[in-house]
Each structure stands twice: as C-alpha cells, then as structure tokens.
Amino acid sequence: MNFLILGANFAQKALLKQGRQKMESLDYVTAIEIYNKILEDHDVSEAKINLAEAYRKVNDTENAEYWYGQVVRLQEAEPIHRLYYGMMLQRNGKCDMARDWFQRYVDAVPDDLRGQYLLRACDYEDELKNKNASIFEISRCDFNSNFDDFSPVFYKRGLVFSSDRDRNPIIPRKSMWTGNPFLELFYVDMRQVRGDTICGKYIYGRPEKFSKEINTKFNDASVAFANDGEEIYFTRNNYLNGHKGTDDEGIMRLKVYHGTSEGEGKWGELQSLPFNSDEYSVAHPTLTPDGNKLYFSSDMPGGFGGMDLYVSEKESGRWGPPLNLGPEVNTEGHEIFPYFAQDGRLYFASDGLIGLGGLDIYYIETKENGEWSTPENLGYPINTIADDFGIIFNEEGTCGFLSSSREGGAGGDDIYSFRKTAAAVEILVYDEKTSQPIEGATVLAECKNQSLTTNSEGKVILDMKLNDCCTFTASMEGYQDNKKEACTHDIRLSDRVMVEIPLRRVADFELEGIVFDDGTGLPLEGAIVQLENDCGATIPQAIETDISGRYYFKLDKDCCYKVKALKEGYLAGVEDNICTKGEMSSKSFKANLHLQPTIFSGEEQDLANKTNTDYTYKDLSTGLWVDKKTGLPADGVYPDGWVYDKGVLLATGDGLSNKEDTFDNGLTKKETGSPIPYLLHIYYDFDAANIRQEAIPELKKLKKMMDENSDLIVEIGSHTDARGTKPYNTRLSQRRAEAVVRWLVKRGIKRNRLVPRGYGETVPVNDCIDNIPCSELDHQFNRRTEFKIIGCVTCVDLKNSVISHQKEDVQVDECLNCPF
C-alpha cells in the first residue's frame, strides 16, 4: 500500500513539473491537459492556479472564471488572482459580481490603476453600451473561417489579414499557445455592392495566402503598408533567413520586419528593425500617412505593464530609438494593435482601461503641447464584453473593419465590417472676448446624454446620426453656459458639421466699504451691514464691522442693491446706487457709509481737542492739517510754534494747551448726552414761512432718512432772526415748522412721527440778538429749521440728536424792509 502511495505522489510531482515546463514555454494547450489530469484525482493548489492562468491565456473565459473562482479561496491565492477573477466575470457578462472582486483587488493593491479602471468600468457599462449604439452598423464578413481571423489592413483592391485557418500545411505545425496552426497572412479581394451609396457593404473573393516570401512555418501576422503599398512592415516570430532566435528561456519572441516590393507579388530581402530584440517582443506595426512615424506594441524593459505602445521616428532614412507613449496611454495591462488613421487619431486596443470587458478599442489624439489626450472608448457596438481589436478606417473615416471574438462569430476571432450612419460633428468652444480656444470645457450632447471634454484646441468631435438635430451645451468654470443646435440634414457621411460655441466670462462683482462714525470721522466698530436687492437673488448674511469698520459682499449679476448700516445710537447709513445690470465685465463697487450719532457721546469733543489748535485743524478724511483762515493745507511755522509742510505736521510747539473748545464747524462745546447742534439746510426769506426752492434737496434727504429709519419720531424745529417782536417770531417759526411737516406728510411720512415746534428768536446760532447790528448772512443763519430725534415708535427713551450741517453757500437776498 505504501508503495502505491509513494508511486502516486511521484507521478503527481512529475506531472506538476511537466505542467510548469509547458507554462514556461507558453504551451498552454498541453498545460491544460496536464493540470486537468492532476485535478481529476487530487486537490492541488498549484494545479488550480496554473489551470486558471492557462484558460485565461487561451481566452477560454468560462473555464477561466470557474477555476479563478476556486483559486481566490485558496490560502496560496495572490491579489492578482482577484483581478483576473473579476475580469473573467466581466467578460462573461457578470459585472455586478466582478465589481466586488475589483474592489478587493483595489483594497489590496491600490497603486495598480487597472483595478481602479475596471472598478469604474462596471459603473460606466450603460454609458458605453449606449454612446454609439445608433452610430455604427456591424456585419460579420463571410470570408471568416471557424478559426482565428483578425487584424485586417487595406491593400490594393482588398484586405490582408492574419489567420490560422490552414488545416493542411505541407509540414504540420501547431502553436503551443493555441493548439492551432501557426498564423499566416492572407489576402481577400473585395468590391462594393453595386448601388450601395455608402461604403461598408462588400462582395468578397476567396482568401488566398498573401506571399511565399512573407509566410513562414512560424507566426506571421499584423501587417502595415506604406501608402503606396510598396513597403511592408509585419509581425513574425524571431525567425529570419532560416535562423531561429530565442530568449534566455528558449522562447521565440515577436519582431517587426520590413520588406520592399519587387513587383508581381514578390518581396525583396527582409530586414529586422533596429529596436527588435531576442529578449522581448515587438509587434503590431502601423505607419502615419507620411510614413515618417512607426507605432507598435512591445513589452521591452521600462514600460508600464504588459505590452505598451511605442513610436519610432525615421531619421535620415533609419528608424530612431522608440519612445513610450507614457502613462496617460499605457497601463499595467496590454495596449496592442495600434492603427494610425487619416484623421490623425491613433486607435488601439487595451484591457487595462475603462471598458466593457476583454480588449476594447480606444483612440487618442495629440495636443498642441505634444502630449496625448485621454483615451476615448468607442463604446458599443464597436466594443463588446469580448475581445475587440485591430480596427481600420477608409480614408474618409466612414467605414472600416475590426476584429472581435464576440458571440455570433464563425470561429474564435472574426473580422467584421462596419459603416457609420452618422456624420462627424466638430464643436469648438472659445472665449467670446479673446477668441482663444478653451481647453477642459464640458460639452453636453443632449440628444445622446453624453458629456465630452474639449482638447487643447478647444474642440470635441463626436458622431451624430444623419437627418437629426442635437443641442450642445458648453460649460466651464468662470464662464456662463452657452448652447448651440446642430443638424445633419442634407449632408454626406464624409462631411463634417462645424459648431462654434462662444463662452462669456462670468463677471465677478463685489461691494466693499467702510462704516464711519460721522460724529468722530473714525471707522465704526459693531455696525450691522445689510444688503438688499431687486432681483430675488439670495441675500448674504449681514456683517458686523470690526475695529476697521470694513465690510465686503459678493454681488450677483443683473441686480440692483441697497446697502444699509445700523447701530444703536446712530441713524442708518444707506447707499442704493449700486447696480450690476448691463455690466459685462467684473467690477468692484465702493460705498462708505456714514452713520450720524443720535446722542452726543463726548467722543466728538475729545476728537476736537485732539485735532484743533488756535490756527489749524486736522481734516480726518485726508489726514492733513488745514489752515483755519485760508482753508488750505497748513505750511510753515505758526505762532503757536507748530511746524507744517503742506499739511504734514513736522513738529509741535508748546503742546495742545491753547486749543479752542469748538468744533471744525465753529459750534460750541456741548455736554455728553445733549443734542449735537447741526442745521438742516432749510432757510427762509425775511418774514416768510414758505419753503424756498433751494430747500427741496434738503427736505428730500430728510424724507430719505425717515424712510430708512422708519421707527424714529422727529421734531421739526424752526427759528427766526431777532428782528420783529418775540410773539410774532414765535408764530412765524411755528408756521415754518408746519410747512415742513406738510411737505413730508404729503410725500408719505406718517404725521404721528413729526412734531413741529416754533422756537422764534430764542435759540440763535450767533450773537445777532435784539438791537445788535449784524450782516444779512448772520441773520440768515438764524432763519433756519433744525430737526431732532426725540423718540421712536417702539422704544421707551431716546436722546435728542440732529443730523444736518450748516450750509456754507446759503442764498442771501438783500432785505429791503428789514428794520436793521
């Protein structure tokens, strides 16, 4: 019995060794047979892992899914097995299950972008299935075999493609990877169906082997021709002139070879390109239309993953060193089968980007700075959950061919023709003012519910069905959205519809200013600043000023605003001439608000003491010292010993001991809590109570103040000069006060907020009392109206205050009937 057990273990180890050797030599078909044999009788982790890998390599997604499902539950499982399990689930249409395993891989290996791309791919599945569903018509070509047919290219009147269809070669040889014969190049003639006005429908001839010089006993595939068809570049195993080359592990890598036509279907001596190597693969060549750049795939050292895309540029007739297209294009997966189209796009297949499953076809474009754009997935029906690759277009870009292992094919990989039923729409988004293109703008195609992003030229290109219309909305941060409609009526497939969408920068508006205490002239702390508008926009939260008195608001466009500052003990300060309507560019509005105190706090007198001398005072708005006699900036040495230089104080004399106890306006010092005696600019003719025309602006200011402070009760106090009897002057002043009240009430001020009071000649503002000779100007200053705040509708107590200043340019008429 022990002998039998030992024998079984020895046989199992021998089979495992054979399996490893077959995996290393890429003989996946034989490896599958060996591992299945082992697993018939034994549960061996290594066999399960390698069997899953082998099924994935030969593209048997159903068996690969089953065995990866076993592998991920093994103790020996590695994070990469979670990724492969998710990929097989996605390939088999099980995206919901695949998402969970992609997430587990991302959690384990967050730096591998493949997991992140594939995790997002399931979320974008519906978008990828719908984005081009009505744009392309797909047809399977009738020359496909029940084996692999793929990678077509245009040549003369037909196609050259790769196939392993030869079942009866002179010397039978099979690929260890697939178990099928080695690949060869075939040619098939084709002509367009008569009467078909759109390309894409053809009648095909019988496929024939392409060339004796090109086809060998090893793999020959993936060909590219120069534009004139006189030069060929193709992929082959490392075999030239009867000599086979292998790497250190004995594997024949892929190389790209070049040949020149000698006519009559013959090709001259073949040459290996200078960047080929025995140690890595170079495959899938494609040329730019001018023939000066060669793009290809390679797993050479220094790449980002499996096969990466590279480009080599022709220099003095020789191909230069290859350059990797970079991480924007290449991933940890495979980027293969590049194709450079006439429109400048580089198409390629990848299994490492966001796709529907397996290999998907993408395209990229070069930006102005030479970098590549973000790969764009062509979506269904070009791409499916199977492998889709090897796409080509005709010169007009209206039809072409692709390779796919999708369901419904004749064999493994098949060749399909496609044709567009849509025209290209090119949308340019640019700055309306500068006409410069806007990179990174979002363009929403409403008819397709598809969002695109403009390139460095401010453009996006998409396909739109014929005889259709679509609205495109462009948006960009800092700009106003704009939309344009485009239609594809009466155009051909080869035409391109141009749409220009100018964007106007969003004008930024702001309001800033300082709230001042008009009693001291200094910034006011603790004032509440509010904003109102007439457009219904959201009102920003009120601001309380700090010691600087400053406030700031952002404003909306097409609005008119009123800004108002409030503080207890002060009248409201208001500015309402702020409007953004009609403004096309950014603008900053300035509005300083001056709040009049409702009581005399004593600070005004302190400020007067600090800013007045016998000869000068300091103008708080400019910071300069002013000569009291001339009103000009003080200059030179003054009698008190103070020295000035054009308003700037250079040195003081004996200090501030000789300061006047007066304000700048000449009014005398008052005690704290008493009224501040400013005058309303309403003056009267001698012996008259009518309101003069020059007083109307002042009355309007008073009305505005009462509108903005709707709670206040105001005393309208009128005065006369000393000429005439006291009783008469009292009655005259009362008539003057009531005239003001009538004017205000007529304009909407409630009567209960107004208290008219005539003081007669009892409160002069100067020394012009009975029998004292005075100028007419001095008498005029006494014929005045003041107003005081004596209460409010809802408050209990309020100190007296007034808010107007004595007017300097008062109209004075000669008084012919005056007693003096």
Buried (B, 14 or more C-beta within 10 A) or exposed (E): EEEEEEEEEEEBEEBBEBBBEBBEBBBBBBBBBBBBBBBEEEEBEBBBBBBBBBBBBBBBBEBBBBBBBBBBEBEEBBBBBBBBBBBBBBBBBBBEBBBBBBBBBBEBBEEBBBBBBBBBBBEBBEBBBBBBEBBBBBEBBEBBBEBBBBBBBBBEEBBBBBBBBBEEEEEEEBBEBBBBBBBBBBBBBBEBEEEEEBBBBBEBBEBEBBBEBBBBBBBBBBBBBBEEEEBBBBBBBBBBEEEEBEBEEEBBBBBBBBBEBEEEEEBEEBEBBEBBBEBBBBBBBBBBBEEEBBBBBBBBEEBBBBBBBBBBEBEEEEBBEBEBBEEEBBBBBBBBBBBBBEBEBBBBBBBBBBBBBBBBBBBBBBEEEEEBBEBBBBBBBBBBBBBBBBBBBBEBBBBBBBBBBBEEBBBBBBBBBBBBBBBBBBBBBBBBEEEEBBBEBBBBBEBBEBEBBBBBBBBBBBBBBBEBEBEBBBBBEEBBBBEBEBBBEEEEBBEEBEBEBBBBBBBEBEBEBBBBBBBBBBBBBEBBBBBEBEEEBEEBEBBEBEEEBBBEBEBBBBBBBBBBBBBEBBBBBBBBEBBBEEBEEEEEBEBBBBBBBBBBBBBBBEBBEEBBBEBBBBBBEEEBBBBBEEEEBBBEEBEBEBBBEEBEBEEEBEEBEEBBEBBBEEBEEBEEEEBBBBBBBBBBBBBEBEBEEBBEEBBEBBBEBBEBBEEBBBBBBBBBBBBBEEEBBBBBBBBBBBBBBBBBEEEEBEEEBBBBBBBBBBBBBBEBEEEEEBEBEBBBBBBBBBBBBBBBEEEEEBBBBBBBEBBEEBEBEEBEEEEE
